[in-house]
Amino acid sequence: MADDAEPIVSELSANAILHTASGGLGSFHLALAVSPKVVALSVTDEGGTGTAPKVEQPSMDAVHGRGLGMVSVIAHRVVVHGSHNGYTVTAELFTDTRPGGHPC
C-alpha cells in the first residue's frame, strides 16, 4: 500500500502548507493508523481559511484544485472533519478489496 500512501501523504501535506495557516510559521500533524483491515492517513492543519477542504471539478485550464480529487480516486474513503480553526483530512485504504471481501 506504500505506492498508494505516498501520493496521498504528499498531497494532504502540501495542501496543509499551501492553503492553511500551517504554511509559513505554522505546522501540521500527520497521523498513520494501521489495522488488519484499514490504513488511515490523516493530516490536521491549523485552519485559518474560510472554506473547508473539498473535492472540486476545476476547469481544464485551472492550475489548482485537482489534489483532493486525486486522493479520492486513490483512497477507498476520504473524510473531512473540523472548522476554520483546523481541519483533519483522513484518507482510508482498505486492505481487503476483493469481491465479497469486507474492508471495514
C-alpha positions in Angstrom: 0.0 0.0 0.0 3.0 2.3 0.1 2.6 3.2 -3.5 -0.9 4.5 -2.8 0.0 6.1 0.6 2.9 8.2 -0.8 0.9 10.4 -3.1 -1.9 10.8 -0.5 0.6 11.9 2.2 2.3 14.2 -0.3 -1.0 15.9 -1.4 -2.6 16.2 2.0 0.7 17.7 3.4 1.1 20.1 0.5 -2.5 21.3 0.9 -1.9 22.0 4.6 1.2 24.0 3.8 -0.1 25.9 0.8 -3.8 26.5 1.7 -3.9 27.0 5.5 -2.2 28.8 8.4 0.0 25.7 8.7 2.2 27.2 6.0 4.9 29.8 6.8 5.5 29.7 10.6 2.7 27.2 11.3 2.7 23.4 11.4 0.5 20.4 10.6 0.1 17.0 12.1 0.4 13.7 10.2 -1.0 10.5 11.7 -0.9 7.0 10.5 -3.2 4.3 11.9 -2.8 0.7 10.7 -5.1 -2.2 11.4 -5.6 -5.6 9.7 -8.4 -4.1 7.6 -7.5 -0.4 7.0 -4.6 2.0 6.7 -5.7 5.5 7.7 -3.6 8.6 6.8 -4.7 11.8 8.4 -3.3 15.4 8.1 -4.6 18.0 10.6 -3.9 21.7 9.7 -4.1 24.9 11.6 -7.1 26.2 9.6 -7.3 29.9 9.0 -9.3 29.8 5.8 -13.0 30.4 5.3 -13.5 27.2 3.3 -13.3 23.5 4.1 -11.2 21.1 2.1 -13.3 19.6 -0.7 -13.1 17.7 -3.9 -13.5 20.1 -6.8 -14.1 19.9 -10.5 -11.8 22.6 -11.8 -11.8 23.8 -15.4 -9.4 22.2 -17.9 -7.1 25.2 -17.7 -7.1 25.6 -13.9 -3.7 25.4 -12.2 -5.0 24.2 -8.8 -8.0 22.2 -7.5 -7.3 18.6 -8.5 -5.4 17.3 -5.5 -8.2 16.1 -3.3 -9.9 14.6 -6.3 -6.8 12.6 -6.9 -6.7 11.5 -3.3 -10.4 10.4 -3.5 -9.6 8.3 -6.5 -6.7 6.5 -4.8 -8.2 6.1 -1.4 -11.3 4.0 -0.7 -12.8 6.7 1.5 -11.9 10.4 2.3 -13.4 12.1 5.4 -13.0 15.8 6.4 -13.6 16.9 10.0 -13.1 20.3 11.6 -13.8 24.0 11.3 -12.0 27.2 10.3 -9.7 26.6 13.3 -8.3 23.5 11.7 -9.3 20.6 9.5 -8.4 16.9 9.6 -8.5 15.1 6.2 -8.4 11.3 6.5 -7.8 9.0 3.6 -8.5 5.3 4.2 -7.1 2.5 2.2 -8.9 -0.8 2.8 -6.7 -4.0 2.8 -9.3 -6.4 1.6 -10.9 -5.1 -1.6 -11.7 -8.4 -3.2 -15.3 -9.0 -4.4 -17.1 -10.3 -1.4 -14.4 -9.0 1.0 -15.3 -6.9 4.0 -13.0 -4.0 4.2 -14.4 -2.5 7.4 
